[in-house]
Amino acid sequence: MKKMLLIIIFILTATALAGLDHVFYYPDHREYTTPTADGYKFEEVQFPSKDGTKLFGWFIPARDNALGTVIHFHGNAQNMSAHYSFVSWLPANGFNLFVFDYRGYGKSEGRISRRGVYEDSVAAIEYIKTRTDIDQNKIILFGQSIGGVNALSVAGNNRFDGVVGVAADSAFSSYKGVAMDHTTLLKPLAALLISNKFSPKKSVQNISPVPLLLIHGTADKVVPYRHAEVLLKKAGEPKELWTVPNGKHTEALGAYFTEFAPKLLTQFKTWAGAK
């Protein structure tokens, strides 16, 4: 009887871990704000993912002559309208901004899956590449948390003309690794059952020669700092890691905004060839 109970527990645990992809995503459909609150004019756009899933996003043009276009890949909770505040300052500082929702988030249709979210990230870049009202040679990819994972993986697995820089804030190096960071007794099962499909440590080296910037806080308990070190080691040149001393998850543009936002703006301008 005891042996049978252990077998049942193992099967249930294995099933739960095998479906852990869904634990990486916490979407909702609430509208937290819009660019109108910042006095911006913006365009709500819809575009298809590879499988035809309808996705939604906001294109916010720069207030003055655009220096380039930043595509923002948001984190795993809520939706783009909650994460937009991290990058809402960019249009006022010369950059077009495109934010979008993965499938199952906000107004975007479909059910969440790791492959689906990856393909949605590819589709967002492909959509921007269709626009005739922007400089197609000055595109920057910027992702935060799992959005950083998506930006790195997409940039590493594809070659998009016109991408002049890739930045990732608080990204993890592998799905398996970050799952094991949050698993104790079941760590051996997590190591066995969680796939590293679309993990950036497998492809980050291919981003080169496009410049890569990693940003990570040393006190990040959601994604430990060592993930940034792994990615930096795997990446090709040119590459850089900005460390946020005592910074927690995605705090570079939060609690440490006044220090890191101007640095990031300068980096984006450099990538875009702006004076």
Secondary structure, DSSP 8 states (H G I E B T S, - for coil): -HHHHHHHHHHHHHHHHHTGGGGG-EE-------GGGGT---EEEEEE-TT--EEEEEEE--SSS-SEEEEEE--SEE-HHHHGGGTTTSGGGTEEEEEE--TTSTT--S---HHHHHHHHHHHHHHHTT-SSS-TT-EEEEEETHHHHHHHHHHHH---TTEEEEEEES--S-HHHHHHHT-STTHHHHHHH---TT-GGGTGGGGTTS-EEEEEETT-SSS-THHHHHHHHHS-SSEEEEEETT--TT-TTTTTHHHHHHHHHHHHHHHHT--
